[in-house]
Amino acid sequence: MNRSIRPVAVRDASADPEFELLRASCHSNPQLLTAALQRDLQWERVLKLASYHRVLPALYTHLQHRVDVPASIQSALHARFFSHCQRAVRFSAELVTILRQLAAESIPVIAQKGPVLAHLLYGDAAMREFGDLDFLVRPVDVPQAIATLRDLGYEQNLQLSPRQEKAHLRSGYEYVLGRGAERNLVELQWNLLPRFYSVNVDIEDLFRRSVPYDFESCRARVLSTEDQLLFLCVHAAKHQWAQLGMIRDIATSSCLALDWDWVLDEARRLGIMRILATSLLLAHETLGSKLPTQGDALPEVAKCRRIVSAIKSNWEDGSGPHPESVAYFRFTLQLRERWLDRARFLWRLAVTPSVGEWTAVQVPDGLFPFYSGVRLGRLLRRAVS
């Protein structure tokens, strides 16, 4: 691993006390936690923010058995964490079932996020919150993978015509499947992001660099540590780093044994250096994680300060971005350092119909090009409103 530095962790006295407690529970400096607990806390808000930021496991781990935490709060945390553990066990068992079934059908798959990432980063599937199971397959294997999931009782939430399915495989990146009353249990992905984000990752390269990982007596494949870090950064950027849990994952991932030269070269190649720099800077300033320091490793840091400041203000408010607002797309443009990527983003965003258009207007497949006009109309109406 390359040389790195660790900042001095200093508590910001003006910071929101409830959010500061969450930050301290994810930080490596125990003094922050003691200081945060000495402040006047609204415990109901602490629990609400912990749920929003998906850091309940970290909060529970650091607050259990502390004499400076009210007994009623200890009980509430224990009940919530126990419920989370039950969900983690259930999801872990389901993940193993799906992996084994896909393997039996000879379908290569990479397990993403969910209990596998929790186990990989924190050593325990219950130490990270997640809401579904994510699987990455090659685009050519999507139909067979969906058929396999249907055999296990899962159903697609999205029903598309043949022309729409073809377009979705080209410009989209996932199908969501559910079972029974739970409609969003599995995300079957064939890319890391929708095409309009203009991050052109080669899926074949991801599979070639993937590594085996033993999870619950099952052999899974996961992204390489370097690809994992980049994916976590890109995924967080897609959601504009809305949750502290995302930064916790990035901070933990950045502390693994990484080939930083490769990470930085790949970020430059993909045009996501500003996204990587913003992510690492957030993890560095918020949770005390390390920054690579060789040469001009992070030339975008100076340009990311304003972005970091805006993200931090949203954290304390417990507010997140609206993914279909003009402000969201404007902010996303600021995250790309290359003008060509920005131009591709705007062009693809404007002319690529998606599920929104297909569900808003029903037309025969023979009139499929009509959807491009529907897309432009919806975008203009959204901009005006």
N, C-alpha and C positions, 0 to 999 in steps of 0.2 A: 504494500500500500504506500502511496506517496506521502510525503511529509504533510502535516496538517497542524492547525492551531486550534485551540479551544478558547472561546471568549470567556471573560469573567461574567458570571451570571449576576446581574443586579436587578433587584425588584423595582419596578416602576411604581412609585407611590401613587401616581395619578391613574393607574390602570384600574379597570373595573374589578372590584374585589372578588366577585364570583368567577369571572373568567380567569383571574390571576390564580385562583385555587386550582382550576383545571390545568392551567399551564404548568403550575408547580408539580402537579401529580404526574405529569409526563416528562418532567425535567430530570436530569441526572444529578442536580444539586439539591440535597435534602434540606438545606437551609431555607430554600425558597418556600417549601411546604410549611415549615414551622412559622415563617413570617406571614404567609398567606392565612393561616388559621388564626392568627392573632387579630385579624381585621374583623370588622362588623359584617357578618355574612348573612345574606338572605338564603337560607338553605333550600327553600322551595325553588328558587331561581337557579341555585347550583345544580340541583337534580335536573331541571328543565334544560339547562345549557349542556350538561353532560350527555343527555340524550341526543340533543341536536348535533353536538360535535362528535358523537360516537366515541367517547373516551370513558365510558362507565367502568370497564375492566381496570383501567389504570387508576381511576379515582377510588374504586373499592379496594384495590390492592394496597394503596398507600394510606387509606384512612381507617382500615379495619384495626380494631384493638387500640386505637389511640384514645388517651384519656381526655384530650382536648376537643373531641368530637362528641356531640350530644348522643345519648343512647338511642333516642328516637331516630336520629339520622343513621346511626349504625344499623338499626333494624331495617330501615327503608332501603339502604344500600344493599344489605344482605339479601333482601327479598328480590330486588331487581337483578342483582347479579346471579342469584340462583336461577331465576327465570331465564336469564341470558345463557347460562350454562346448559340448561335443558335444551334450549334451541340449538346451541352449538353442537351438542351431542347428536341431536336428531339430524341436523344438516350434515354433520360429518359422516354419519351412517349412510345417508342418501347419496352423498358424493362418492363414497366407495362403491356403492351399488352401481351408479352410473358409469364410473370409470371402468369397472369390471365388465359391464355390458358392452361398452364401446370397444374395449380391448377384445372381447369375444367376437365382435363384428369386424375386427382388424381396422378400426378407425383411429388413426393417430390423433391424440388430443393433448392439449396443455391445460392443466388446471390453473385457474387464475383467481387471485384474491380469495375471498371466503375463508374457510377453515384451514386450507393448505397454507395460505400466506400468513395467517395468524400463527400456525405451528412453525413455519419457517423463520419468521421474524422474532417471535416471542416464546417459542418453545411449547405453546399450549394453544389449542384451537379456541379456547374460551377467552384468551387475552386480547382479542380484537373483535369489535362489533362488525357484523355484516348482515345484509338483508336477503342475499340470494346466492346461488351457485353459478360461477362463471366458467365456461369452457371455450377454449379457442380451438377451432378445427380449420383445415384448409377449405377454401371455397368449394372445391370439387366434392368434398365430403359432406357438405351441408345436408343435401336431401337424405342420404343414408343415416346421418346422425339424428335428424328429426324423426325418421322412421323408427330408429332404435329407442328414442325417448318416448315416442307414442306407445311402443310395446311395453314400456314401464308405467304407462298410465298418464303421461303428460300430454297436454293439449296446447297447440299454438294459440296465442291471444290474437294474432293477426292473420286474417284470411285474405289472401291476395289472388288476383287473376294470374294466369301464366305470364303475361307481359309485365305485370307489376312485380312478380317474383324475380324475373330476370333483371329488371331495373334495380330492385332492392339489393340483389347480390352484387351488383356493380357499384352502387353508390351508398348503400347502407353498410351496417356492420354487425347486426345482431337480430336474432329472433328471441322473443320472450315467451316462455312456456310456463304453464301452471298445472295444478292438479287439485281437484275439489274446490274448496272455498278459497284456497291460496292461489292467486292468479299470476304471481310474479316470483316463482321459485327458481327458475333456471334461465340463464341468459346464454344462448348458444351464439358464439361470435366467430366471425371469419376475418375480422380486421380489428384494429385497436380503436379506431375512430371512424365516424362517417367520412366519406371521401371529400366532402366540401371543406373539411378542416385543413386539407392540403399538407398532411404529414404522411409521406409516401413510404410506409414501412413495408419491407419485403417479408411476407408471411413465411415463405420457404426458408429464408435466412433465420427467422425466429425459431422455427422447428429444428433447423440444423444446429443451432447454438443451444437449444434447450437441454436440460440435464435431468437425470432421474432423481426422484425424491421419495423416500419411504414415508408413507402417511397411513397410520392405523392399519398396519399389516397389508397395505396395498402399495404397489409401485406406481407412482404418478410421474408425470413429466411436468416440469415447471420452467419458466423463463430463466435464462442465465442471470446471475446476480447483476450484471451490467444492464441487460435488457430490462430486468425487473425495476431497477431504479429509474430508467428512462420512462418506462411505462407508467410508474406511479406518478412521475412528474407530469406527464402528458395527461393522464387521467385527472389529476388534481387541477391542471390548467383548464380542462374542459369544464369543470365545475367551479372554476375561478377560486380554487383553494378555500372553499366555503367552510370547511370543517377542520378543526384542530386535529382530529384523528388522521386526516390525510397527511398533515405535516409530521405527526408522530411516526407514521409508516415511512415517510421519506427520510426522516432523521435516523431511524433505526436501520433502514436499508443502506444509507450512506456510510454507516459505521462498519459494514461488512468488508471483507477483503475484496477490493475492486481494482480493476485495471483502469485507473482514472484517465490515462492517455487514450485508451479506446473509447471510454464514455464520452470524453470531450470531442474526440474526432467524429464519433457517430452523431453527437448532437449538432455539430457544425454541418455535417453532411445532410442531415434531415432538416436543418433550418430551425432547430428548437433550442438553440443556445440560450436565448432569453428566457424560455420556459424553464430550462434546467437551472439557470442562474437564480431566477426568482424563487424556485422551489428550495434550492440549497441555502439561499440567503434567509428565507423564512425559517427554515429548520435551524439555522445557525443562530439567528437573533432570538428566536422564540424558545427553542429547546436546548440550546447550547451544543448542537452537533458540530462536527468538524467541516471545514472548508478545504478543498484542495488548494494548494498555494504555489504550485510550480509554474514559473513563467507567467504568461498571460492567460492562466487557466480559465478565468471567468471574466472576459472582457466586457460582458454585458451588465456586470453588477451595478456600475454607476447609473445605468439607465433604468435599473429595476427598483431603485429606492422609492420612487413615487408609487409604483405598483404595489410594493410591499406595504406601504403606509395605508393605501386604500383597502387592501385585504384585511389588515389588522383592525381597522375601524368597523368593518362588517362583522368580524368575529365577535366583538364585544356586544354588538347589537343583536347577535343571533339571527342575522338576516343573510339570505343567500341570493344569488343572481336569478333573474327570470330568464330561462334559456331561450325564449323567443322574443326578447325585447331588443330594441335597437341599441340600447346601452350595452347589452351583453355582447352583441356582435362588434360594436365599436371597441370595447375592451379587448376582445379576442384579437382584433387586428393589431393592437398595441403589443401583443405578446410575440409577434413574429418580427424577426430582424431583417428578413429579405423582402424587398419590394415584390419580387416575382411570386412569393408565397402569399403575400397579401392580395395581389391581383387574382391569383388562382382561387383564393378563398372567396373573394367577392363574386367572381364569375360563377363558380360552382354553386354558391349560395343562391344566386339569382336565378339560374336556369335549370337547376336540378330538382325536379319534383320528388316529393317524398310521401310518407304515409299520411301526413296532414292533408295534402292535396287529394290523395286517393280516397280518403274517407270523407272529405268535404264535398266532393263532386264525383258522381258515378258516371263513367262513360265507357263505351265498349273498347276493347283492346285495339280495334281498328282505328280509333280516334285518339290513340295514346299521346301523340305529340301535343294535343290540346292542353295537356296538363302543364306544359311549360308556361303557357299564358296564365293558367290558374295560379301557378307559383308566383309569377311576377305580380299579379293582382293582389294576392294575399300579403306579399311583402310590402307593397305600396300602401295598402290599407293599414297595416301594422305600423308603418313609419309615420303615417299621418296621425293615427290615434295616439 
